[in-house]
Amino acid sequence: MWQDIDNSYSSSSTQNAYYPQQNQAAPLQFYSPGAADPAFYPGSRPSLDGNMAPVAQGNIAQGGPTYGGNIQPAGGWWTAFGTGGFEGEPPLLEELGINFSHIRAKTLTVLNPFSQVDERIMDDADLAGPIIFVFCFGIFLLFSGKQNFGYIYGVGLLGSISIYTLLNLMAEKAIDAYRVTSVLGYCLLPMVGVGGISVAMTLDGLFGYVLSLVSIIWCTYSASGIFVAVLRMSDQRLLVAYPVGLLYGCFALMSVFSGK
């Protein structure tokens, strides 16, 4: 038995002669940079501490073209309406065609019909203000017991198409349907006030008739003044005001009389 053990050892030693042992792998060594070696990955911590833009610009400038701009920290949902994301990026509302300063200027022009109307007031036509006014007008009529949303939509659509056709036949300067609808919608603001009054009191009387007549004249005067200023047809203001007055008269009838 001892001979067998000796043979086994002798055979293993013989195999070692023919199959030499492989070198053992060296243990893993981890390198931790210290303060004396700042060249090791210079953007490891400074770039994560809020100074991303200076480090990124300096490193990119060494290896390639320089990239401008600053990376802004992430904010709330309200940052989508600002310009903090990228330099030169317009606000979201401006991209959607909603400019509150222009809406305010056109609203003040309607509220003060005796003021001088700028002929370039409709260069930036929009439907944001008209949609708000029409919606408020329908809501006021609904609160007063008049469900006239369908009538408002139908009369507004038919009236806009009719006024657009008449203006392009009368004026030497063409105007598109978008601007016609915008003007008619903004000038509906006095009629919205009549609708608001109809919520508090019944307009089917002398006071309501006088108030509706005043609002029709107000809306007609404002709309015709804007059309005349934009299309430069001051000699034909009465011809423009007549069909416009008929359109606003239909809206006044909705405010005064109920559909019962």
SVG drawing of the C-alpha trace seen along z (x, -y; Angstrom):
<svg xmlns="http://www.w3.org/2000/svg" viewBox="-91 -109 101 111">
<polyline fill="none" stroke="black" stroke-width="0.4" points="0.0,0.0 2.9,-2.3 4.2,-1.5 0.9,-2.7 1.1,-5.9 4.7,-6.4 3.6,-5.7 0.9,-8.2 3.3,-10.9 5.8,-9.8 3.2,-10.0 2.1,-13.5 5.7,-14.6 6.0,-13.1 3.0,-15.0 4.3,-18.2 7.3,-17.8 5.3,-17.6 2.5,-20.1 4.1,-22.9 1.9,-24.9 0.5,-28.2 1.5,-31.3 -1.0,-32.4 -2.8,-35.7 -1.8,-38.7 -4.4,-40.0 -6.5,-42.9 -5.2,-46.3 -7.6,-49.3 -6.3,-52.8 -7.8,-55.6 -6.8,-59.0 -5.5,-61.4 -5.1,-65.1 -1.6,-64.8 -3.0,-63.4 -5.6,-65.9 -5.2,-64.8 -7.1,-61.6 -10.6,-62.2 -10.7,-65.9 -14.5,-66.1 -15.4,-63.4 -16.7,-65.6 -16.8,-69.2 -19.2,-68.4 -21.6,-66.9 -21.6,-69.7 -23.5,-72.2 -20.6,-73.6 -21.3,-71.6 -21.1,-74.4 -17.6,-75.7 -16.0,-72.2 -17.8,-71.0 -16.7,-74.0 -13.1,-73.8 -12.7,-70.0 -14.5,-70.2 -12.4,-73.2 -9.2,-71.1 -10.4,-68.1 -12.6,-69.7 -14.9,-72.6 -16.3,-74.7 -20.0,-74.3 -21.7,-77.4 -24.7,-77.5 -25.4,-76.7 -27.1,-73.7 -29.9,-74.8 -30.9,-72.7 -34.3,-71.0 -37.2,-72.8 -41.0,-72.4 -43.6,-72.2 -43.7,-76.0 -40.2,-76.0 -41.8,-74.8 -43.4,-78.3 -40.1,-80.1 -36.7,-80.2 -34.6,-78.5 -34.0,-75.3 -32.0,-76.7 -30.7,-80.1 -32.9,-81.8 -35.8,-79.4 -39.2,-81.3 -41.8,-80.6 -44.3,-77.8 -47.3,-80.2 -45.5,-82.2 -44.9,-79.1 -48.6,-78.3 -49.5,-81.8 -50.8,-83.1 -49.4,-86.5 -51.0,-88.2 -49.6,-91.6 -51.2,-91.6 -54.5,-90.2 -54.5,-93.1 -53.8,-95.7 -56.7,-94.5 -59.0,-94.2 -58.3,-97.8 -58.9,-98.9 -62.3,-97.4 -63.1,-98.8 -62.1,-102.3 -63.7,-102.6 -63.0,-106.3 -59.2,-105.8 -57.0,-105.9 -56.8,-102.4 -53.4,-101.3 -53.6,-99.9 -51.0,-97.2 -53.0,-95.9 -54.1,-92.7 -50.6,-91.8 -50.5,-89.3 -54.0,-87.9 -54.9,-85.3 -58.0,-83.3 -57.0,-82.9 -58.9,-86.0 -62.0,-85.4 -62.3,-81.8 -62.2,-83.0 -64.8,-85.7 -67.1,-83.3 -66.8,-80.7 -67.6,-83.3 -70.6,-84.5 -71.9,-81.0 -71.3,-80.3 -73.2,-83.4 -76.1,-82.5 -76.1,-79.0 -76.2,-80.4 -79.2,-82.6 -81.1,-79.6 -80.3,-79.9 -78.6,-76.9 -77.4,-78.6 -74.0,-77.1 -75.1,-75.7 -76.7,-79.0 -73.5,-80.9 -71.3,-78.5 -73.7,-78.6 -74.2,-82.3 -70.6,-83.0 -69.4,-80.7 -72.0,-82.0 -71.4,-85.6 -67.6,-85.3 -67.9,-83.7 -70.3,-86.4 -68.2,-89.3 -65.1,-87.8 -66.8,-87.6 -68.1,-91.1 -64.9,-92.7 -62.9,-91.0 -65.5,-92.2 -65.5,-95.8 -61.8,-96.4 -58.9,-96.7 -56.6,-95.1 -57.4,-91.4 -57.9,-90.1 -58.0,-86.5 -60.7,-84.7 -58.5,-84.2 -58.2,-88.0 -61.9,-88.6 -62.8,-86.0 -60.3,-87.4 -61.7,-91.0 -65.3,-89.8 -64.4,-87.7 -62.5,-90.5 -65.3,-93.0 -67.8,-90.6 -66.5,-91.7 -69.4,-94.3 -71.9,-91.6 -70.2,-89.3 -70.9,-92.0 -74.6,-91.9 -74.6,-88.2 -73.0,-88.6 -75.8,-91.1 -78.4,-88.7 -77.3,-86.2 -78.3,-88.7 -81.4,-90.1 -83.9,-89.6 -83.3,-91.7 -86.7,-91.1 -87.8,-94.7 -87.0,-98.3 -83.7,-98.3 -82.6,-95.1 -83.6,-96.5 -81.6,-99.7 -78.6,-97.8 -78.7,-95.5 -78.9,-98.4 -76.0,-100.1 -73.9,-96.9 -74.7,-96.4 -73.6,-99.9 -70.5,-99.5 -69.5,-96.2 -70.3,-97.4 -68.4,-100.7 -65.3,-98.8 -65.3,-96.2 -65.9,-98.6 -63.2,-100.9 -60.6,-98.0 -61.7,-96.8 -61.5,-100.3 -58.1,-101.0 -56.6,-97.7 -58.1,-97.8 -57.8,-101.5 -61.4,-102.0 -62.5,-104.9 -65.0,-106.2 -67.0,-102.9 -67.3,-102.6 -71.1,-102.7 -71.2,-99.9 -68.9,-97.8 -70.9,-98.6 -74.3,-97.5 -73.6,-93.8 -71.5,-93.7 -74.3,-95.3 -76.7,-92.6 -74.3,-89.9 -74.1,-91.4 -77.8,-91.9 -78.2,-88.2 -76.0,-87.7 -78.1,-90.4 -81.3,-88.5 -79.8,-85.4 -79.0,-87.5 -82.4,-89.1 -84.9,-86.5 -85.0,-82.9 -85.6,-80.0 -88.7,-78.7"/>
</svg>
